[in-house]
Amino acid sequence: MEMIILFGSHARGDWVEDQYEEDHITYEYRSDFDILIVTADKGDERDIAYDNDLKAALQPGRHGTRVNYIVHTIQHVNQMLAERRFFFMDILKEGYMLHNAKRYKLARPPKELPPEVMLRHAREYFQEWMESADGFFEMYEAAFKSGLNKIAAFQLHQSAERYITCLLLVHTGYRPKEHDMEKLFQQAAGFDHRFAAIFPNDGKTEKHLFDLLRRAYVDARYSKRYRISEAELTTLAERIQILKSISREACMKKIEGLQNTAS
C-alpha cells in the first residue's frame, strides 16, 4: 500500500450518528469510514481488492462503524486528478492521509472543474443512469408477467443498482465497482437518510426481503436453491420505486444547486 487516505464525512468532520422514529419503527444511521487505498500497480490493486482477510478485519462489531474502502493505482488516481474529476479532487482537498510510503506524489491539478462542467456531467449522468435503471425495471415487469421469477429478481437488482449509481455519479462523479446491495444502500444513505428506511433492518421479514434482493445478482442467475414468490417480487418492486423516487429527488436537488452555482 502506497497511501491510505480517509475521505468523506469523517475527514470533513460532519459525520452523522442519527437515530429517529417513523411509524413506530426506530431507524439508526451511522456514517461509515471511507478509505482510499492507493497502490503502485494493478497487481497490488487486485490483491488488496480481493483480500478476504482485510475485508474480514474491517467488519465492524455489533455497534461498530463500518469501513468502506476503494482501491486504485497511483497512475489512475493521478490521471483522475489531471482530468479534474471532482470526486478525486475532493479527496485531495478534504482527505486525511493515514499512511504514506512517500514513494509517489499525488498530482496537483491546476484548478477545479468549472461549475458549468460539473453541471454538464451531472446532467449527463442523470439522463444515462435513470434511463438505464428504468429500462431494467421494464424488463422486470416483462419477466414478472411471464412468470420468470428468478429473471425478474435479477432485473430488480440491476434496476436498484442503477438508481443508486445515478445518485452517486450525480453527487460525486464516481461509480464504485460494487454490486453488493448492502454497501450500495449504505453509500446512498450518506446523501439522504431516507434510503436507510427503504429496507428497515427490524425483523425477519425485512431481512429476508433485502437478502432476496442482495442475492439476486448471483443466485437468481446461477443457484437452483434461489426461490422468490410473486408476492415477494411485488413488494420488492414497490420498494425499488420508492428508491427511484428518492434518488430522483436527491439528484434534482444536486443539479439545481449546481445550476445556481454555474449561473
C-alpha positions in Angstrom: 0.0 0.0 0.0 1.5 3.3 -1.1 -1.1 5.5 0.6 -4.2 5.2 2.8 -6.4 8.3 2.7 -9.5 8.9 4.9 -12.2 10.8 3.0 -15.8 11.7 3.2 -17.7 12.8 6.3 -15.2 11.6 8.9 -12.4 13.5 7.1 -14.6 16.6 6.8 -15.8 16.4 10.4 -19.5 16.2 9.5 -20.2 12.5 10.1 -23.6 11.5 11.4 -24.8 9.2 14.2 -28.5 9.6 13.9 -31.5 7.7 15.4 -35.1 8.6 14.7 -38.6 7.0 14.8 -41.0 6.8 12.0 -44.3 4.9 12.0 -43.4 3.4 15.4 -40.1 2.0 13.9 -36.7 3.2 15.1 -34.1 3.8 12.4 -30.4 4.3 13.1 -27.8 5.7 10.7 -24.1 5.9 11.4 -21.7 7.4 8.9 -19.2 4.9 7.6 -15.4 5.4 7.4 -14.5 5.9 3.8 -10.9 4.9 2.8 -9.0 5.2 -0.5 -6.1 2.8 -0.7 -3.5 3.7 -3.3 -1.3 1.0 -4.8 1.8 1.1 -7.0 0.4 -1.1 -9.8 -2.6 -3.1 -11.0 -1.3 -6.3 -9.4 -1.3 -4.8 -5.9 -4.7 -3.2 -6.6 -6.1 -6.6 -7.5 -4.5 -8.4 -4.5 -5.9 -5.8 -2.0 -9.3 -5.6 -3.6 -9.8 -9.3 -3.2 -8.0 -9.8 0.2 -10.7 -11.6 2.2 -8.6 -11.2 5.4 -8.6 -7.5 5.0 -12.3 -7.4 4.4 -12.9 -9.5 7.5 -10.7 -7.3 9.6 -12.6 -4.2 8.6 -16.0 -5.7 9.6 -17.5 -3.8 12.5 -18.7 -5.3 15.7 -22.4 -5.2 16.7 -22.3 -1.4 17.4 -19.2 -0.5 15.4 -18.7 1.8 12.4 -18.4 0.1 9.0 -15.3 0.8 6.9 -15.8 1.1 3.1 -12.7 1.2 1.0 -11.8 1.6 -2.6 -8.5 0.6 -4.2 -6.8 2.4 -7.2 -3.3 2.6 -8.6 -1.4 5.8 -8.2 -1.5 6.1 -12.0 -5.3 6.0 -12.0 -5.6 8.5 -9.2 -3.3 10.9 -10.8 -5.0 10.6 -14.1 -8.3 11.3 -12.5 -6.8 14.4 -10.8 -5.3 15.5 -14.1 -8.8 15.3 -15.6 -10.1 17.2 -12.6 -12.7 14.6 -11.7 -14.3 16.2 -8.7 -14.6 13.0 -6.6 -10.8 12.6 -6.5 -10.3 16.4 -6.2 -12.5 16.4 -3.1 -10.3 13.6 -1.7 -7.2 15.7 -2.4 -8.7 18.8 -0.8 -10.6 17.3 2.1 -8.9 13.9 2.7 -6.7 13.0 5.6 -3.5 11.0 4.9 -3.4 8.0 7.3 -0.3 6.3 5.6 2.2 7.5 3.0 5.1 5.3 1.9 6.5 8.5 0.2 7.4 6.7 -3.0 4.8 8.6 -5.1 3.2 12.0 -5.0 -0.4 12.9 -5.8 -0.9 15.1 -8.9 -1.8 18.7 -8.3 -4.5 19.8 -10.8 -4.2 23.4 -11.9 -7.8 24.3 -10.9 -11.1 22.7 -10.0 -13.7 21.9 -12.6 -15.7 24.9 -13.6 -19.3 24.8 -12.2 -20.7 24.6 -15.8 -18.6 21.4 -16.5 -19.8 19.8 -13.2 -23.3 20.7 -14.1 -23.0 19.2 -17.6 -21.5 16.0 -16.2 -24.3 15.7 -13.6 -27.0 16.1 -16.2 -25.4 13.5 -18.4 -25.1 11.0 -15.6 -28.7 11.6 -14.5 -30.1 11.1 -18.0 -28.0 8.0 -18.8 -28.4 6.1 -15.5 -32.0 6.9 -14.8 -32.9 5.7 -18.3 -30.8 2.6 -17.7 -32.5 1.9 -14.4 -36.0 2.4 -15.8 -35.1 0.1 -18.7 -34.2 -2.7 -16.3 -37.4 -2.1 -14.3 -39.4 -2.5 -17.5 -37.6 -5.8 -18.1 -38.5 -6.9 -14.6 -42.2 -6.2 -15.4 -42.0 -8.3 -18.6 -40.3 -11.2 -16.8 -42.8 -11.0 -13.9 -45.7 -11.2 -16.3 -44.1 -14.2 -18.0 -43.7 -16.0 -14.7 -39.9 -15.9 -14.9 -39.5 -15.0 -11.2 -35.7 -15.5 -10.9 -35.0 -13.4 -14.0 -37.4 -10.8 -12.7 -35.5 -10.7 -9.4 -32.2 -10.1 -11.2 -33.7 -7.3 -13.2 -34.9 -5.7 -10.0 -31.4 -5.9 -8.6 -30.0 -4.2 -11.7 -32.6 -1.5 -11.6 -31.9 -0.8 -7.9 -28.1 -0.8 -8.5 -28.5 1.8 -11.3 -30.8 4.1 -9.3 -28.1 4.2 -6.6 -25.3 4.5 -9.2 -27.1 7.5 -10.7 -27.3 9.1 -7.3 -23.5 8.6 -6.6 -22.4 9.8 -10.0 -24.5 12.9 -9.9 -23.2 13.8 -6.5 -19.5 12.6 -6.8 -18.8 11.8 -10.4 -17.6 8.4 -9.3 -19.1 5.0 -9.9 -17.9 2.4 -7.3 -17.0 -1.1 -8.6 -19.7 -2.6 -6.4 -22.7 -4.9 -6.8 -23.4 -5.6 -3.1 -26.8 -4.0 -2.2 -25.8 -3.6 1.4 -22.8 -1.5 0.6 -24.6 0.5 -2.1 -27.5 1.4 0.2 -25.1 2.4 2.9 -23.3 4.7 0.5 -26.7 6.2 -0.7 -27.8 6.8 2.9 -24.8 9.1 3.2 -26.5 11.5 0.9 -30.1 11.1 2.1 -31.0 9.2 5.3 -34.3 8.1 3.7 -32.5 5.4 1.8 -31.9 3.6 5.1 -35.7 3.3 5.7 -36.5 1.6 2.4 -35.4 -1.8 3.9 -35.5 -1.3 7.7 -33.4 -3.9 9.4 -36.1 -4.6 12.1 -37.3 -8.2 11.6 -37.0 -11.5 9.8 -39.4 -10.5 7.0 -37.5 -7.3 6.2 -34.1 -9.1 6.4 -35.4 -11.8 4.2 -36.7 -9.4 1.6 -33.4 -7.5 1.4 -31.5 -10.7 1.3 -33.5 -11.8 -1.7 -32.6 -8.6 -3.5 -29.0 -8.8 -2.4 -28.6 -12.4 -3.6 -30.4 -11.8 -6.9 -27.2 -10.6 -8.6 -25.6 -14.0 -8.5 -28.0 -16.6 -7.0 -31.0 -15.7 -9.2 -28.9 -16.5 -12.2 -26.9 -19.4 -11.1 -28.3 -21.1 -8.0 -31.0 -23.8 -8.1 -31.8 -23.0 -4.5 -32.8 -19.4 -5.1 -36.6 -19.1 -4.7 -38.7 -15.9 -4.8 -42.5 -15.7 -4.9 -44.7 -13.3 -6.9 -45.8 -11.6 -3.6 -42.1 -11.1 -2.7 -41.3 -9.7 -6.1 -44.3 -7.3 -5.9 -43.1 -6.0 -2.5 -39.6 -5.6 -3.7 -40.7 -3.8 -6.9 -42.7 -1.3 -4.7 -39.5 -0.6 -2.6 -37.5 -0.1 -5.8 -40.0 2.5 -6.9 -39.5 4.3 -3.6 -35.8 4.1 -4.2 -36.2 5.6 -7.6 -38.3 8.5 -6.2 -35.7 9.3 -3.5 -32.8 9.0 -5.9 -34.5 11.2 -8.5 -35.3 13.9 -5.9 -31.8 13.9 -4.4 -30.3 14.1 -7.9 -32.5 17.0 -9.0 -31.7 18.9 -5.8 -28.0 18.4 -6.5 -28.4 19.5 -10.1 -30.4 22.6 -9.0 -27.6 23.5 -6.7 -25.0 23.2 -9.5 -27.2 25.4 -11.7 -27.3 28.1 -9.1 -23.5 28.0 -8.8 -22.9 28.0 -12.5 -25.3 30.9 -13.2 
